[in-house]
Amino acid sequence: MTDDAPKMPTAAMIAIGDEILSGRTRDSNIYTLAQTLDERGVTLSEVRIVPDDREAIVNAVRTLSGRVDVLFTSGGIGPTHDDITAEAVAEAFGVKAPVRDDALAVLAEWYAKKNQEVTDARRRMARIPEGASLVPNSVSGAPGFRIENTFVFAGVPAIFEAMLGAVMDDLPKGERQAVYTVIGEGGESTIADGLVSLEKAMHGLKIGSYPGKTGKGGPLCIVCKSADEKVARQAALAVESLFRAQGVNPEMVEGYGPVRD
């Protein structure tokens, strides 16, 4: 992007869990967060996946919280021994994470409705860093929290999404960029030079090229993105011409087009 483009708020995410790194769990929270932030004009600039390791979490939080406007974490705030995110985030910000009365009260009210007790294991979910505010959890009761610019959510997708929805009013908002996608059959190499020339020629334009997932042809998606709607659309029209010069009849859509695995 050119220097005269408006600055968009930035965000990062830390997905925490051995189960993600081992391939046992396919993370969907990154996709949920990326879509939500894009709609708010916030750039998700980095995602890290770290194990259930205190030092790894502390280092990631310290690094990323100082680099972006808002940081999100997912996972590791449940009732089991390997749920260590609360203590790690607290350490990253130089505070402790005691069992807090306000979090206990939330848990007590939730489990009372089910005629259940707050067991010792459930008390672990009331460990909240000093000075953090609670994030409500309408799905399973146990709260997440916010400390400074960092939001700490559960890793279960339904809970992550509910917590994200609960803090929308607290998130930064920027100018959403205009996006057009051109879809056509063909290989990247046939239009690659034209894409380079186009991006250089149009101020504030960013072009992304995304081939079919097989790597053997199939639909090629060219995404044209700019803070200036006119620039994005003109670029997409030019990309259509590049396809047609190769004997391909492309389709142009507003937005990112179909989601790919």
Phi and psi in degrees as GROMACS dihedral restraints (atoms count N, CA, C in turn):
[ dihedral_restraints ]
;  ai    aj    ak    al  type     phi  dphi    fc
    3     4     5     6     1   -82.5    20    10
    4     5     6     7     1   161.4    20    10
    6     7     8     9     1   -66.1    20    10
    7     8     9    10     1   -23.1    20    10
    9    10    11    12     1   -84.7    20    10
   10    11    12    13     1     0.2    20    10
   12    13    14    15     1   -70.9    20    10
   13    14    15    16     1   144.1    20    10
   15    16    17    18     1   -62.9    20    10
   16    17    18    19     1   141.1    20    10
   18    19    20    21     1   -75.0    20    10
   19    20    21    22     1   127.7    20    10
   21    22    23    24     1   -97.5    20    10
   22    23    24    25     1   144.8    20    10
   24    25    26    27     1   -57.9    20    10
   25    26    27    28     1   149.8    20    10
   27    28    29    30     1  -117.5    20    10
   28    29    30    31     1   152.7    20    10
   30    31    32    33     1  -141.5    20    10
   31    32    33    34     1   160.4    20    10
   33    34    35    36     1  -141.0    20    10
   34    35    36    37     1   163.6    20    10
   36    37    38    39     1  -136.9    20    10
   37    38    39    40     1   141.7    20    10
   39    40    41    42     1  -118.0    20    10
   40    41    42    43     1   114.5    20    10
   42    43    44    45     1   -94.9    20    10
   43    44    45    46     1   121.9    20    10
   45    46    47    48     1  -110.7    20    10
   46    47    48    49     1   127.9    20    10
   48    49    50    51     1   155.7    20    10
   49    50    51    52     1   128.4    20    10
   51    52    53    54     1   -59.3    20    10
   52    53    54    55     1   -32.3    20    10
   54    55    56    57     1   -66.0    20    10
   55    56    57    58     1   -26.7    20    10
   57    58    59    60     1   -75.9    20    10
   58    59    60    61     1   -45.0    20    10
   60    61    62    63     1   -68.6    20    10
   61    62    63    64     1   -27.3    20    10
   63    64    65    66     1   -83.9    20    10
   64    65    66    67     1   -11.3    20    10
   66    67    68    69     1    88.0    20    10
   67    68    69    70     1     3.4    20    10
   69    70    71    72     1   -72.6    20    10
   70    71    72    73     1   -28.3    20    10
   72    73    74    75     1  -126.2    20    10
   73    74    75    76     1   131.9    20    10
   75    76    77    78     1   -93.7    20    10
   76    77    78    79     1   117.7    20    10
   78    79    80    81     1   -75.1    20    10
   79    80    81    82     1   129.7    20    10
   81    82    83    84     1  -112.1    20    10
   82    83    84    85     1    -7.0    20    10
   84    85    86    87     1   -69.4    20    10
   85    86    87    88     1   -30.9    20    10
   87    88    89    90     1   -60.4    20    10
   88    89    90    91     1   -45.2    20    10
   90    91    92    93     1   -62.0    20    10
   91    92    93    94     1   -45.6    20    10
   93    94    95    96     1   -59.0    20    10
   94    95    96    97     1   -47.4    20    10
   96    97    98    99     1   -66.5    20    10
   97    98    99   100     1   -43.6    20    10
   99   100   101   102     1   -59.9    20    10
  100   101   102   103     1   -44.6    20    10
  102   103   104   105     1   -63.9    20    10
  103   104   105   106     1   -44.7    20    10
  105   106   107   108     1   -62.3    20    10
  106   107   108   109     1   -45.5    20    10
  108   109   110   111     1   -68.1    20    10
  109   110   111   112     1   -39.2    20    10
  111   112   113   114     1   -59.9    20    10
  112   113   114   115     1   -39.4    20    10
  114   115   116   117     1   -66.3    20    10
  115   116   117   118     1   -23.4    20    10
  117   118   119   120     1   -94.8    20    10
  118   119   120   121     1     1.9    20    10
  120   121   122   123     1    74.0    20    10
  121   122   123   124     1    29.6    20    10
  123   124   125   126     1  -110.4    20    10
  124   125   126   127     1   132.5    20    10
  126   127   128   129     1   -87.6    20    10
  127   128   129   130     1   118.5    20    10
  129   130   131   132     1   -82.2    20    10
  130   131   132   133     1   101.7    20    10
  132   133   134   135     1   -92.3    20    10
  133   134   135   136     1   -18.6    20    10
  135   136   137   138     1  -158.8    20    10
  136   137   138   139     1   142.3    20    10
  138   139   140   141     1  -129.8    20    10
  139   140   141   142     1   130.4    20    10
  141   142   143   144     1  -119.6    20    10
  142   143   144   145     1   143.5    20    10
  144   145   146   147     1  -113.5    20    10
  145   146   147   148     1   122.5    20    10
  147   148   149   150     1  -125.5    20    10
  148   149   150   151     1   156.0    20    10
  150   151   152   153     1   -77.7    20    10
  151   152   153   154     1   174.9    20    10
  153   154   155   156     1   -76.2    20    10
  154   155   156   157     1    67.8    20    10
  156   157   158   159     1  -132.8    20    10
  157   158   159   160     1   123.5    20    10
  159   160   161   162     1   -58.8    20    10
  160   161   162   163     1   -46.9    20    10
  162   163   164   165     1   -63.2    20    10
  163   164   165   166     1   -40.0    20    10
  165   166   167   168     1   -63.7    20    10
  166   167   168   169     1   -40.7    20    10
  168   169   170   171     1   -67.7    20    10
  169   170   171   172     1   -45.8    20    10
  171   172   173   174     1   -57.6    20    10
  172   173   174   175     1   -48.8    20    10
  174   175   176   177     1   -63.0    20    10
  175   176   177   178     1   -41.0    20    10
  177   178   179   180     1   -66.3    20    10
  178   179   180   181     1   -42.8    20    10
  180   181   182   183     1   -64.9    20    10
  181   182   183   184     1   -44.7    20    10
  183   184   185   186     1   -60.7    20    10
  184   185   186   187     1   -43.5    20    10
  186   187   188   189     1   -67.5    20    10
  187   188   189   190     1   -52.1    20    10
  189   190   191   192     1   -77.6    20    10
  190   191   192   193     1   -33.1    20    10
  192   193   194   195     1   -64.5    20    10
  193   194   195   196     1   -26.4    20    10
  195   196   197   198     1   -88.3    20    10
  196   197   198   199     1    -5.0    20    10
  198   199   200   201     1  -104.1    20    10
  199   200   201   202     1   -23.4    20    10
  201   202   203   204     1  -127.2    20    10
  202   203   204   205     1   169.6    20    10
  204   205   206   207     1   -74.0    20    10
  205   206   207   208     1   -34.2    20    10
  207   208   209   210     1  -147.3    20    10
  208   209   210   211     1   138.1    20    10
  210   211   212   213     1  -120.6    20    10
  211   212   213   214     1   140.5    20    10
  213   214   215   216     1  -121.5    20    10
  214   215   216   217     1   143.0    20    10
  216   217   218   219     1  -123.8    20    10
  217   218   219   220     1   152.3    20    10
  219   220   221   222     1  -132.3    20    10
  220   221   222   223     1   135.2    20    10
  222   223   224   225     1    98.5    20    10
  223   224   225   226     1   153.6    20    10
  225   226   227   228     1    85.2    20    10
  226   227   228   229     1    20.9    20    10
  228   229   230   231     1  -119.5    20    10
  229   230   231   232     1    25.6    20    10
  231   232   233   234     1   -88.6    20    10
  232   233   234   235     1  -161.4    20    10
  234   235   236   237     1   -95.2    20    10
  235   236   237   238     1     1.5    20    10
  237   238   239   240     1   -97.9    20    10
  238   239   240   241     1   171.1    20    10
  240   241   242   243     1   -63.5    20    10
  241   242   243   244     1   -27.5    20    10
  243   244   245   246     1   -90.9    20    10
  244   245   246   247     1     5.8    20    10
  246   247   248   249     1   -87.9    20    10
  247   248   249   250     1    92.1    20    10
  249   250   251   252     1  -119.7    20    10
  250   251   252   253     1    11.3    20    10
  252   253   254   255     1   -64.2    20    10
  253   254   255   256     1   -41.5    20    10
  255   256   257   258     1   -58.9    20    10
  256   257   258   259     1   -47.7    20    10
  258   259   260   261     1   -65.6    20    10
  259   260   261   262     1   -38.2    20    10
  261   262   263   264     1   -67.2    20    10
  262   263   264   265     1   -43.1    20    10
  264   265   266   267     1   -65.0    20    10
  265   266   267   268     1   -40.8    20    10
  267   268   269   270     1   -58.6    20    10
  268   269   270   271     1   -45.5    20    10
  270   271   272   273     1   -61.4    20    10
  271   272   273   274     1   -39.2    20    10
  273   274   275   276     1   -60.4    20    10
  274   275   276   277     1   -31.3    20    10
  276   277   278   279     1  -101.3    20    10
  277   278   279   280     1     7.7    20    10
  279   280   281   282     1    74.5    20    10
  280   281   282   283     1    28.7    20    10
  282   283   284   285     1  -130.1    20    10
  283   284   285   286     1   177.5    20    10
  285   286   287   288     1  -101.2    20    10
  286   287   288   289     1   167.2    20    10
  288   289   290   291     1  -127.3    20    10
  289   290   291   292     1    76.4    20    10
  291   292   293   294     1   -76.4    20    10
  292   293   294   295     1   168.4    20    10
  294   295   296   297     1   -72.5    20    10
  295   296   297   298     1   115.1    20    10
  297   298   299   300     1   -98.4    20    10
  298   299   300   301     1   144.0    20    10
  300   301   302   303     1   -62.3    20    10
  301   302   303   304     1   -38.3    20    10
  303   304   305   306     1   -66.2    20    10
  304   305   306   307     1   -38.0    20    10
  306   307   308   309     1   -70.4    20    10
  307   308   309   310     1   -38.1    20    10
  309   310   311   312     1   -61.7    20    10
  310   311   312   313     1   -39.4    20    10
  312   313   314   315     1   -63.1    20    10
  313   314   315   316     1   -39.3    20    10
  315   316   317   318     1   -62.7    20    10
  316   317   318   319     1   -44.9    20    10
  318   319   320   321     1   -65.8    20    10
  319   320   321   322     1   -42.3    20    10
  321   322   323   324     1   -60.7    20    10
  322   323   324   325     1   -42.9    20    10
  324   325   326   327     1   -65.5    20    10
  325   326   327   328     1   -40.6    20    10
  327   328   329   330     1   -64.0    20    10
  328   329   330   331     1   -48.7    20    10
  330   331   332   333     1   -76.0    20    10
  331   332   333   334     1   -25.0    20    10
  333   334   335   336     1   -62.4    20    10
  334   335   336   337     1   -35.2    20    10
  336   337   338   339     1   -65.2    20    10
  337   338   339   340     1   -20.1    20    10
  339   340   341   342     1  -104.1    20    10
  340   341   342   343     1     7.8    20    10
  342   343   344   345     1    56.7    20    10
  343   344   345   346     1    42.0    20    10
  345   346   347   348     1  -125.2    20    10
  346   347   348   349     1   159.2    20    10
  348   349   350   351     1   -95.4    20    10
  349   350   351   352     1   159.7    20    10
  351   352   353   354     1   -86.3    20    10
  352   353   354   355     1    96.4    20    10
  354   355   356   357     1   -72.8    20    10
  355   356   357   358     1   172.3    20    10
  357   358   359   360     1   -59.3    20    10
  358   359   360   361     1   -39.1    20    10
  360   361   362   363     1   -63.7    20    10
  361   362   363   364     1   -41.5    20    10
  363   364   365   366     1   -69.8    20    10
  364   365   366   367     1   -29.0    20    10
  366   367   368   369     1   -60.3    20    10
  367   368   369   370     1   -29.0    20    10
  369   370   371   372     1   -59.9    20    10
  370   371   372   373     1   -27.4    20    10
  372   373   374   375     1   -78.3    20    10
  373   374   375   376     1    -0.6    20    10
  375   376   377   378     1   -99.7    20    10
  376   377   378   379     1     7.7    20    10
  378   379   380   381     1   -76.5    20    10
  379   380   381   382     1   113.2    20    10
  381   382   383   384     1  -133.4    20    10
  382   383   384   385     1   134.7    20    10
  384   385   386   387     1   -58.1    20    10
  385   386   387   388     1   145.4    20    10
  387   388   389   390     1   -58.7    20    10
  388   389   390   391     1   135.0    20    10
  390   391   392   393     1    84.4    20    10
  391   392   393   394     1    -6.6    20    10
  393   394   395   396     1   -81.6    20    10
  394   395   396   397     1   151.1    20    10
  396   397   398   399     1   -99.8    20    10
  397   398   399   400     1   149.0    20    10
  399   400   401   402     1   -79.7    20    10
  400   401   402   403     1   145.8    20    10
  402   403   404   405     1  -110.5    20    10
  403   404   405   406     1   122.0    20    10
  405   406   407   408     1   -66.1    20    10
  406   407   408   409     1   151.8    20    10
  408   409   410   411     1  -128.3    20    10
  409   410   411   412     1   100.2    20    10
  411   412   413   414     1   -80.0    20    10
  412   413   414   415     1    -5.7    20    10
  414   415   416   417     1   -93.9    20    10
  415   416   417   418     1   -47.9    20    10
  417   418   419   420     1  -134.0    20    10
  418   419   420   421     1     7.8    20    10
  420   421   422   423     1    92.4    20    10
  421   422   423   424     1   -51.0    20    10
  423   424   425   426     1   -64.0    20    10
  424   425   426   427     1   124.7    20    10
  426   427   428   429     1   -77.1    20    10
  427   428   429   430     1   154.4    20    10
  429   430   431   432     1   -91.3    20    10
  430   431   432   433     1  -164.9    20    10
  432   433   434   435     1  -158.4    20    10
  433   434   435   436     1   163.7    20    10
  435   436   437   438     1  -124.1    20    10
  436   437   438   439     1   131.5    20    10
  438   439   440   441     1  -131.1    20    10
  439   440   441   442     1   120.5    20    10
  441   442   443   444     1    53.0    20    10
  442   443   444   445     1  -120.5    20    10
  444   445   446   447     1   -98.2    20    10
  445   446   447   448     1    17.5    20    10
  447   448   449   450     1  -116.3    20    10
  448   449   450   451     1   125.0    20    10
  450   451   452   453     1  -104.9    20    10
  451   452   453   454     1   128.4    20    10
  453   454   455   456     1  -114.2    20    10
  454   455   456   457     1   114.2    20    10
  456   457   458   459     1  -117.8    20    10
  457   458   459   460     1   162.7    20    10
  459   460   461   462     1   -70.0    20    10
  460   461   462   463     1   160.5    20    10
  462   463   464   465     1   -89.7    20    10
  463   464   465   466     1   -18.9    20    10
  465   466   467   468     1   -63.2    20    10
  466   467   468   469     1   124.3    20    10
  468   469   470   471     1   -53.6    20    10
  469   470   471   472     1   -43.1    20    10
  471   472   473   474     1   -64.5    20    10
  472   473   474   475     1   -36.9    20    10
  474   475   476   477     1   -74.2    20    10
  475   476   477   478     1   -42.1    20    10
  477   478   479   480     1   -55.5    20    10
  478   479   480   481     1   -46.6    20    10
  480   481   482   483     1   -64.8    20    10
  481   482   483   484     1   -39.3    20    10
  483   484   485   486     1   -65.8    20    10
  484   485   486   487     1   -42.4    20    10
  486   487   488   489     1   -65.6    20    10
  487   488   489   490     1   -40.8    20    10
  489   490   491   492     1   -61.3    20    10
  490   491   492   493     1   -42.7    20    10
  492   493   494   495     1   -62.8    20    10
  493   494   495   496     1   -31.2    20    10
  495   496   497   498     1   -73.4    20    10
  496   497   498   499     1   -18.9    20    10
  498   499   500   501     1  -112.7    20    10
  499   500   501   502     1    12.5    20    10
  501   502   503   504     1   -55.3    20    10
  502   503   504   505     1   -38.2    20    10
  504   505   506   507     1   -68.8    20    10
  505   506   507   508     1   -16.3    20    10
  507   508   509   510     1   -94.5    20    10
  508   509   510   511     1    -4.1    20    10
  510   511   512   513     1   -90.4    20    10
  511   512   513   514     1   148.9    20    10
  513   514   515   516     1   -66.0    20    10
  514   515   516   517     1   160.0    20    10
  516   517   518   519     1  -137.4    20    10
  517   518   519   520     1   132.1    20    10
  519   520   521   522     1  -120.3    20    10
  520   521   522   523     1  -173.0    20    10
  522   523   524   525     1   -83.7    20    10
  523   524   525   526     1   115.8    20    10
  525   526   527   528     1   -67.8    20    10
  526   527   528   529     1   136.3    20    10
  528   529   530   531     1   -81.7    20    10
  529   530   531   532     1   150.9    20    10
  531   532   533   534     1   -79.2    20    10
  532   533   534   535     1   137.5    20    10
  534   535   536   537     1  -133.3    20    10
  535   536   537   538     1   132.0    20    10
  537   538   539   540     1  -128.6    20    10
  538   539   540   541     1   140.7    20    10
  540   541   542   543     1  -121.0    20    10
  541   542   543   544     1   133.5    20    10
  543   544   545   546     1  -111.3    20    10
  544   545   546   547     1   126.5    20    10
  546   547   548   549     1  -118.6    20    10
  547   548   549   550     1   127.9    20    10
  549   550   551   552     1  -156.4    20    10
  550   551   552   553     1   157.3    20    10
  552   553   554   555     1   -76.1    20    10
  553   554   555   556     1   138.0    20    10
  555   556   557   558     1   145.7    20    10
  556   557   558   559     1   172.2    20    10
  558   559   560   561     1   -98.5    20    10
  559   560   561   562     1   153.5    20    10
  561   562   563   564     1   -60.6    20    10
  562   563   564   565     1   -38.0    20    10
  564   565   566   567     1   -62.9    20    10
  565   566   567   568     1   -23.0    20    10
  567   568   569   570     1   -73.7    20    10
  568   569   570   571     1   -24.1    20    10
  570   571   572   573     1  -123.6    20    10
  571   572   573   574     1     5.7    20    10
  573   574   575   576     1   -58.6    20    10
  574   575   576   577     1   -46.0    20    10
  576   577   578   579     1   -62.7    20    10
  577   578   579   580     1   -39.6    20    10
  579   580   581   582     1   -64.4    20    10
  580   581   582   583     1   -35.9    20    10
  582   583   584   585     1   -66.7    20    10
  583   584   585   586     1   -40.8    20    10
  585   586   587   588     1   -61.0    20    10
  586   587   588   589     1   -47.0    20    10
  588   589   590   591     1   -63.0    20    10
  589   590   591   592     1   -39.4    20    10
  591   592   593   594     1   -65.5    20    10
  592   593   594   595     1   -44.5    20    10
  594   595   596   597     1   -65.4    20    10
  595   596   597   598     1   -36.7    20    10
  597   598   599   600     1   -68.7    20    10
  598   599   600   601     1   -32.3    20    10
  600   601   602   603     1   -80.9    20    10
  601   602   603   604     1   -22.6    20    10
  603   604   605   606     1  -114.0    20    10
  604   605   606   607     1   116.3    20    10
  606   607   608   609     1   -64.6    20    10
  607   608   609   610     1   137.4    20    10
  609   610   611   612     1    76.3    20    10
  610   611   612   613     1    15.1    20    10
  612   613   614   615     1  -103.4    20    10
  613   614   615   616     1   138.1    20    10
  615   616   617   618     1  -127.2    20    10
  616   617   618   619     1   130.0    20    10
  618   619   620   621     1  -115.8    20    10
  619   620   621   622     1   133.5    20    10
  621   622   623   624     1  -119.4    20    10
  622   623   624   625     1   139.2    20    10
  624   625   626   627     1  -117.4    20    10
  625   626   627   628     1   126.2    20    10
  627   628   629   630     1  -132.0    20    10
  628   629   630   631     1   102.5    20    10
  630   631   632   633     1   -75.8    20    10
  631   632   633   634     1   168.5    20    10
  633   634   635   636     1   -58.3    20    10
  634   635   636   637     1   149.7    20    10
  636   637   638   639     1   -69.1    20    10
  637   638   639   640     1   -16.4    20    10
  639   640   641   642     1   -79.1    20    10
  640   641   642   643     1   -20.4    20    10
  642   643   644   645     1    76.2    20    10
  643   644   645   646     1     6.8    20    10
  645   646   647   648     1  -123.5    20    10
  646   647   648   649     1    51.6    20    10
  648   649   650   651     1    88.0    20    10
  649   650   651   652     1  -154.3    20    10
  651   652   653   654     1    90.1    20    10
  652   653   654   655     1   178.8    20    10
  654   655   656   657     1   -58.5    20    10
  655   656   657   658     1   127.4    20    10
  657   658   659   660     1  -105.2    20    10
  658   659   660   661     1   125.6    20    10
  660   661   662   663     1  -106.4    20    10
  661   662   663   664     1   125.0    20    10
  663   664   665   666     1  -112.4    20    10
  664   665   666   667     1   117.7    20    10
  666   667   668   669     1  -101.8    20    10
  667   668   669   670     1   126.1    20    10
  669   670   671   672     1  -111.5    20    10
  670   671   672   673     1   123.1    20    10
  672   673   674   675     1  -133.0    20    10
  673   674   675   676     1   134.2    20    10
  675   676   677   678     1  -160.7    20    10
  676   677   678   679     1   152.8    20    10
  678   679   680   681     1   -68.8    20    10
  679   680   681   682     1   -21.1    20    10
  681   682   683   684     1   -98.1    20    10
  682   683   684   685     1   113.4    20    10
  684   685   686   687     1   -58.3    20    10
  685   686   687   688     1   -37.9    20    10
  687   688   689   690     1   -64.8    20    10
  688   689   690   691     1   -40.2    20    10
  690   691   692   693     1   -63.9    20    10
  691   692   693   694     1   -45.5    20    10
  693   694   695   696     1   -61.9    20    10
  694   695   696   697     1   -42.5    20    10
  696   697   698   699     1   -69.7    20    10
  697   698   699   700     1   -42.6    20    10
  699   700   701   702     1   -61.9    20    10
  700   701   702   703     1   -38.4    20    10
  702   703   704   705     1   -64.6    20    10
  703   704   705   706     1   -42.1    20    10
  705   706   707   708     1   -63.0    20    10
  706   707   708   709     1   -39.4    20    10
  708   709   710   711     1   -63.3    20    10
  709   710   711   712     1   -37.7    20    10
  711   712   713   714     1   -67.4    20    10
  712   713   714   715     1   -36.5    20    10
  714   715   716   717     1   -65.7    20    10
  715   716   717   718     1   -39.4    20    10
  717   718   719   720     1   -55.1    20    10
  718   719   720   721     1   -42.0    20    10
  720   721   722   723     1   -64.8    20    10
  721   722   723   724     1   -36.2    20    10
  723   724   725   726     1   -63.0    20    10
  724   725   726   727     1   -42.9    20    10
  726   727   728   729     1   -62.0    20    10
  727   728   729   730     1   -46.9    20    10
  729   730   731   732     1   -63.7    20    10
  730   731   732   733     1   -31.4    20    10
  732   733   734   735     1   -65.3    20    10
  733   734   735   736     1   -19.0    20    10
  735   736   737   738     1   -98.6    20    10
  736   737   738   739     1     9.6    20    10
  738   739   740   741     1    80.5    20    10
  739   740   741   742     1    19.7    20    10
  741   742   743   744     1  -108.8    20    10
  742   743   744   745     1   137.2    20    10
  744   745   746   747     1  -101.4    20    10
  745   746   747   748     1    99.5    20    10
  747   748   749   750     1   -85.7    20    10
  748   749   750   751     1   171.7    20    10
  750   751   752   753     1  -119.9    20    10
  751   752   753   754     1   132.9    20    10
  753   754   755   756     1  -108.6    20    10
  754   755   756   757     1   132.1    20    10
  756   757   758   759     1  -129.1    20    10
  757   758   759   760     1   149.9    20    10
  759   760   761   762     1   -81.3    20    10
  760   761   762   763     1   134.4    20    10
  762   763   764   765     1    97.7    20    10
  763   764   765   766     1  -164.2    20    10
  765   766   767   768     1   -87.5    20    10
  766   767   768   769     1    -7.4    20    10
  768   769   770   771     1    77.7    20    10
  769   770   771   772     1  -163.7    20    10
  771   772   773   774     1   -65.1    20    10
  772   773   774   775     1   140.9    20    10
  774   775   776   777     1   -73.2    20    10
  775   776   777   778     1   137.5    20    10
  777   778   779   780     1  -110.1    20    10
  778   779   780   781     1   147.1    20    10
